[in-house]
Amino acid sequence: MKYLVVIEQGPSSYGAYVPDLPGCVAVGESQAEVMELIHEAIEFHLEGIREEGLAVPQPHSYSELVEVHA
């Protein structure tokens, strides 16, 4: 499965979250680190869902870029 990951750059770190998996988040010092950590977080999150006997949420979020004149 492929889940949309939103990455946000803060003043001193990067944050990431998965809209289709509420509560699945990661923070890292670089974009590469946060991507590695969110990948691990997704696997851990899905493992917990399976252990609870729940259905794994299907990915349904997507993104589009909107260009505007500033």
Secondary structure as a PSIPRED ss2 file (coil, helix, strand):
# PSIPRED VFORMAT (PSIPRED V4.0)

   1 M C   1.000  0.000  0.000
   2 K C   1.000  0.000  0.000
   3 Y C   1.000  0.000  0.000
   4 L C   1.000  0.000  0.000
   5 V C   1.000  0.000  0.000
   6 V E   0.000  0.000  1.000
   7 I E   0.000  0.000  1.000
   8 E E   0.000  0.000  1.000
   9 Q E   0.000  0.000  1.000
  10 G C   1.000  0.000  0.000
  11 P C   1.000  0.000  0.000
  12 S C   1.000  0.000  0.000
  13 S C   1.000  0.000  0.000
  14 Y E   0.000  0.000  1.000
  15 G E   0.000  0.000  1.000
  16 A E   0.000  0.000  1.000
  17 Y E   0.000  0.000  1.000
  18 V C   1.000  0.000  0.000
  19 P C   1.000  0.000  0.000
  20 D C   1.000  0.000  0.000
  21 L C   1.000  0.000  0.000
  22 P C   1.000  0.000  0.000
  23 G C   1.000  0.000  0.000
  24 C C   1.000  0.000  0.000
  25 V E   0.000  0.000  1.000
  26 A E   0.000  0.000  1.000
  27 V E   0.000  0.000  1.000
  28 G E   0.000  0.000  1.000
  29 E C   1.000  0.000  0.000
  30 S C   1.000  0.000  0.000
  31 Q H   0.000  1.000  0.000
  32 A H   0.000  1.000  0.000
  33 E H   0.000  1.000  0.000
  34 V H   0.000  1.000  0.000
  35 M H   0.000  1.000  0.000
  36 E H   0.000  1.000  0.000
  37 L H   0.000  1.000  0.000
  38 I H   0.000  1.000  0.000
  39 H H   0.000  1.000  0.000
  40 E H   0.000  1.000  0.000
  41 A H   0.000  1.000  0.000
  42 I H   0.000  1.000  0.000
  43 E H   0.000  1.000  0.000
  44 F H   0.000  1.000  0.000
  45 H H   0.000  1.000  0.000
  46 L H   0.000  1.000  0.000
  47 E H   0.000  1.000  0.000
  48 G H   0.000  1.000  0.000
  49 I H   0.000  1.000  0.000
  50 R H   0.000  1.000  0.000
  51 E H   0.000  1.000  0.000
  52 E C   1.000  0.000  0.000
  53 G C   1.000  0.000  0.000
  54 L C   1.000  0.000  0.000
  55 A C   1.000  0.000  0.000
  56 V C   1.000  0.000  0.000
  57 P C   1.000  0.000  0.000
  58 Q C   1.000  0.000  0.000
  59 P C   1.000  0.000  0.000
  60 H C   1.000  0.000  0.000
  61 S C   1.000  0.000  0.000
  62 Y C   1.000  0.000  0.000
  63 S C   1.000  0.000  0.000
  64 E C   1.000  0.000  0.000
  65 L C   1.000  0.000  0.000
  66 V C   1.000  0.000  0.000
  67 E C   1.000  0.000  0.000
  68 V C   1.000  0.000  0.000
  69 H C   1.000  0.000  0.000
  70 A C   1.000  0.000  0.000
